Amino acid sequence: MDRLVFTSNATIREQSTARQVLVNDLSNVSTLGFKSSYDVALQSIKVSGAGFDTRFQAQTVSRDVIRMDPGSVMATGRPMDVAMSGTTVLTVQAPNGDLAFTRRGDLKVNIQGQLENGSGHLVLGEGGPIAIPPGLMVSINPDGSIFARDPAVVGPAADVLIDRLRLRDVTGVSLGRRADGLYKVSEKPDGTDLALNDQLPQVIPQALEGSNVSAIEAMTRLIDHSRSFETQIRIIKEMKGLDESGSSMMKAA
């Protein structure tokens, strides 16, 4: 009887991690470029110590690998918006100065004249942070090339190449999530860059990528967790009733 109570309590405790992951996914359904990562499952482990050899409890097994499933692409018509195509990631500068990766492409020029995305992370070119001269109209090509034009010039004017987005293709590469929410190469030190491969990274100009989290799927899984929680509580209550009935039977008449 006590083993069943401990097993139910362990299941409730271990499933809390999976519920936190689902809640986090639901909170990021509308976050641009968000990628879900955590996979959480339960496995039975044998508990050693005093008691029968058949004592098993649930334990959480988790894996934090970024799922590169694409989100919905939304056309914005804004010249500085880019959506990452395929398995392309954008290289940015993390708050601590490390090199990191993201899929968020709502770009803008900050007050220092540098290019950053909507999260405030500086966007990197091949030579470092990208500086945009003031007063110029900026456009971005599918290969990541950034061109600018002076709107004050009358008549046709040639676009000037300013820099190129440092894009990387992560086909066959495992990415993990950093503490600041950006991506890094799994099992490598923070700030590790990726080498260019045969796959040419591309972006979709004047568009943004939404989250790859399915709200319906996440809500369904959350309902399953809620029902499992109710079942475990019901088991504990039933065991309490059985224990009280057994104690009353053992009382002296």
C-alpha positions as CSV (number, residue, x, y, z in Angstrom):
1,M,0.0,0.0,0.0
2,D,2.8,2.4,0.9
3,R,4.6,1.6,-2.3
4,L,1.6,2.6,-4.4
5,V,1.3,6.0,-2.5
6,F,5.0,6.7,-3.1
7,T,4.8,5.7,-6.7
8,S,1.8,8.1,-7.3
9,N,3.6,10.9,-5.4
10,A,6.8,10.4,-7.5
11,T,4.7,10.4,-10.7
12,I,3.1,13.8,-9.7
13,R,6.5,15.2,-8.8
14,E,8.3,14.0,-12.0
15,Q,5.5,15.1,-14.3
16,S,5.8,18.7,-13.1
17,T,8.8,19.2,-15.4
18,A,6.8,18.1,-18.5
19,R,3.9,20.5,-17.4
20,Q,6.4,23.4,-17.1
21,V,7.7,22.7,-20.6
22,L,4.1,22.7,-22.0
23,V,3.3,25.9,-20.3
24,N,6.5,27.5,-21.6
25,D,5.6,26.3,-25.2
26,L,2.1,27.8,-24.9
27,S,3.4,31.1,-23.6
28,N,5.6,31.3,-26.8
29,V,3.0,30.4,-29.4
30,S,3.1,34.0,-30.6
31,T,6.8,34.6,-30.2
32,L,8.6,35.2,-33.5
33,G,11.0,32.5,-34.6
34,F,10.5,30.5,-31.4
35,K,11.5,26.8,-31.6
36,S,10.4,24.2,-29.1
37,S,13.1,22.0,-27.8
38,Y,12.4,20.0,-24.6
39,D,11.3,16.3,-25.0
40,V,10.2,14.9,-21.6
41,A,9.2,11.3,-20.9
42,L,8.8,9.1,-17.8
43,Q,10.6,5.8,-17.2
44,S,10.4,3.3,-14.4
45,I,13.5,2.8,-12.3
46,K,14.1,0.3,-9.5
47,V,14.4,1.9,-6.1
48,S,17.0,0.3,-3.9
49,G,16.9,0.2,-0.1
50,A,14.7,-1.5,2.5
51,G,11.5,-3.1,1.0
52,F,10.6,-5.6,-1.6
53,D,12.6,-6.1,-4.8
54,T,9.5,-5.1,-6.9
55,R,9.6,-1.4,-5.8
56,F,9.7,0.8,-8.9
57,Q,9.1,4.6,-9.3
58,A,8.7,7.0,-12.1
59,Q,11.6,9.3,-13.2
60,T,11.7,12.1,-15.7
61,V,14.0,11.8,-18.7
62,S,14.5,15.0,-20.7
63,R,16.4,16.1,-23.8
64,D,17.0,19.7,-24.8
65,V,17.5,19.7,-28.6
66,I,16.1,22.5,-30.7
67,R,13.5,21.2,-33.2
68,M,14.0,23.1,-36.5
69,D,10.5,22.4,-37.8
70,P,9.5,25.6,-39.6
71,G,6.8,27.9,-38.3
72,S,4.3,29.8,-40.4
73,V,5.8,32.5,-42.6
74,M,4.0,35.8,-42.6
75,A,4.5,38.5,-45.3
76,T,5.0,41.9,-43.7
77,G,6.2,44.1,-46.6
78,R,8.7,45.6,-44.2
79,P,12.2,45.9,-45.9
80,M,14.1,44.9,-42.8
81,D,12.1,41.8,-41.9
82,V,13.6,38.5,-42.8
83,A,12.4,34.9,-42.2
84,M,15.0,32.1,-42.1
85,S,14.5,29.6,-44.9
86,G,14.9,25.9,-44.2
87,T,17.4,25.2,-41.5
88,T,19.1,28.6,-41.7
89,V,20.0,30.5,-38.5
90,L,21.0,34.1,-37.9
91,T,24.2,34.8,-36.0
92,V,23.8,37.4,-33.2
93,Q,25.7,38.7,-30.3
94,A,24.5,37.4,-26.9
95,P,24.2,39.8,-23.9
96,N,27.4,38.5,-22.5
97,G,29.3,39.1,-25.8
98,D,29.3,35.5,-27.0
99,L,28.4,34.4,-30.5
100,A,24.9,32.8,-30.6
101,F,22.2,31.9,-33.1
102,T,18.5,32.7,-33.5
103,R,15.6,32.5,-35.9
104,R,14.1,35.8,-35.0
105,G,14.4,38.2,-38.0
106,D,12.5,41.4,-37.1
107,L,15.4,43.7,-37.6
108,K,15.8,47.3,-36.8
109,V,18.5,50.0,-36.3
110,N,19.1,51.0,-32.7
111,I,20.1,54.4,-31.5
112,Q,23.8,53.5,-31.9
113,G,23.2,52.9,-35.6
114,Q,23.7,49.1,-35.3
115,L,21.4,46.4,-36.6
116,E,19.6,44.4,-34.0
117,N,16.5,42.1,-33.8
118,G,13.3,42.5,-31.8
119,S,14.9,40.9,-28.8
120,G,17.7,43.5,-28.7
121,H,20.5,41.2,-29.8
122,L,23.0,42.8,-32.1
123,V,23.0,41.1,-35.6
124,L,26.5,40.1,-36.8
125,G,28.0,40.3,-40.2
126,E,31.1,38.5,-41.4
127,G,33.2,41.2,-39.7
128,G,31.2,41.8,-36.5
129,P,28.2,44.0,-35.6
130,I,26.5,45.6,-38.6
131,A,26.5,49.4,-38.7
132,I,23.9,51.2,-40.8
133,P,24.6,54.7,-42.0
134,P,21.9,57.2,-40.9
135,G,19.2,58.3,-43.3
136,L,19.6,55.5,-45.8
137,M,16.9,53.1,-47.1
138,V,17.9,49.5,-46.4
139,S,16.9,46.4,-48.2
140,I,18.0,42.8,-47.7
141,N,18.5,40.1,-50.5
142,P,17.7,36.4,-50.1
143,D,21.4,35.6,-49.7
144,G,21.6,38.0,-46.7
145,S,23.3,40.9,-48.5
146,I,22.3,44.3,-47.1
147,F,22.0,47.2,-49.5
148,A,21.3,50.8,-48.8
149,R,20.2,53.8,-50.9
150,D,20.1,57.5,-50.2
151,P,16.5,58.6,-50.6
152,A,17.6,62.2,-51.1
153,V,19.2,61.3,-54.5
154,V,17.0,62.3,-57.4
155,G,16.8,59.8,-60.2
156,P,18.2,56.3,-60.4
157,A,20.9,55.5,-57.9
158,A,22.9,52.4,-57.4
159,D,22.4,50.4,-54.2
160,V,25.5,50.2,-52.1
161,L,26.4,47.0,-50.4
162,I,26.8,47.6,-46.6
163,D,27.4,44.1,-45.2
164,R,26.1,40.6,-45.3
165,L,24.2,38.8,-42.6
166,R,26.2,36.0,-41.0
167,L,23.9,33.2,-41.9
168,R,24.6,29.5,-41.1
169,D,22.9,26.3,-42.2
170,V,22.5,23.8,-39.4
171,T,21.6,20.7,-41.4
172,G,22.9,17.7,-39.5
173,V,23.9,19.9,-36.5
174,S,22.4,19.6,-33.1
175,L,21.5,22.9,-31.4
176,G,20.8,23.5,-27.7
177,R,19.2,26.4,-25.9
178,R,21.3,28.8,-23.9
179,A,20.2,30.4,-20.6
180,D,19.3,33.6,-22.5
181,G,17.1,31.8,-24.9
182,L,19.5,31.9,-27.9
183,Y,20.8,28.8,-29.6
184,K,24.3,27.2,-29.4
185,V,26.0,24.2,-30.8
186,S,25.2,21.2,-28.5
187,E,28.1,19.7,-26.6
188,K,30.4,22.6,-27.7
189,P,31.5,25.7,-25.6
190,D,29.3,28.8,-25.8
191,G,30.3,31.0,-28.7
192,T,31.3,28.2,-31.0
193,D,30.7,29.2,-34.7
194,L,29.6,26.9,-37.5
195,A,31.5,26.4,-40.7
196,L,29.8,27.0,-44.0
197,N,28.8,23.9,-45.8
198,D,27.5,23.0,-49.3
199,Q,24.0,24.2,-48.4
200,L,23.7,27.9,-49.1
201,P,21.8,29.6,-46.2
202,Q,18.9,31.8,-47.4
203,V,16.3,34.2,-46.0
204,I,12.9,35.3,-47.1
205,P,12.9,39.1,-47.4
206,Q,10.0,41.2,-46.1
207,A,8.5,38.3,-44.1
208,L,8.7,36.9,-40.5
209,E,8.5,33.3,-39.2
210,G,6.1,32.5,-36.4
211,S,6.5,29.9,-33.6
212,N,6.6,26.2,-34.5
213,V,4.5,25.4,-31.4
214,S,1.1,24.0,-32.1
215,A,-1.3,25.5,-29.6
216,I,-3.8,22.7,-30.1
217,E,-1.3,19.9,-29.6
218,A,0.2,21.6,-26.5
219,M,-3.3,22.1,-25.0
220,T,-4.2,18.5,-25.7
221,R,-1.1,17.3,-23.9
222,L,-1.7,19.7,-21.0
223,I,-5.2,18.2,-20.6
224,D,-3.7,14.7,-20.6
225,H,-1.3,15.8,-17.8
226,S,-4.2,17.3,-15.8
227,R,-6.2,14.0,-16.0
228,S,-3.1,12.0,-15.0
229,F,-2.6,14.3,-12.0
230,E,-6.3,13.8,-11.0
231,T,-5.8,10.0,-11.3
232,Q,-2.8,10.0,-9.1
233,I,-4.5,12.1,-6.4
234,R,-7.5,9.7,-6.5
235,I,-5.2,6.8,-6.0
236,I,-3.6,8.4,-2.9
237,K,-7.0,9.2,-1.5
238,E,-8.2,5.6,-2.0
239,M,-5.0,4.2,-0.4
240,K,-5.7,6.5,2.6
241,G,-9.2,5.1,2.9
242,L,-8.0,1.5,2.7
243,D,-5.3,2.2,5.3
244,E,-7.9,3.7,7.7
245,S,-10.2,0.7,7.2
246,G,-7.3,-1.7,7.9
247,S,-6.4,0.2,11.1
248,S,-10.0,0.1,12.4
249,M,-10.2,-3.6,11.8
250,M,-7.1,-4.2,13.9
251,K,-8.4,-2.3,16.9
252,A,-9.2,-4.3,20.0
253,A,-12.9,-5.0,20.4
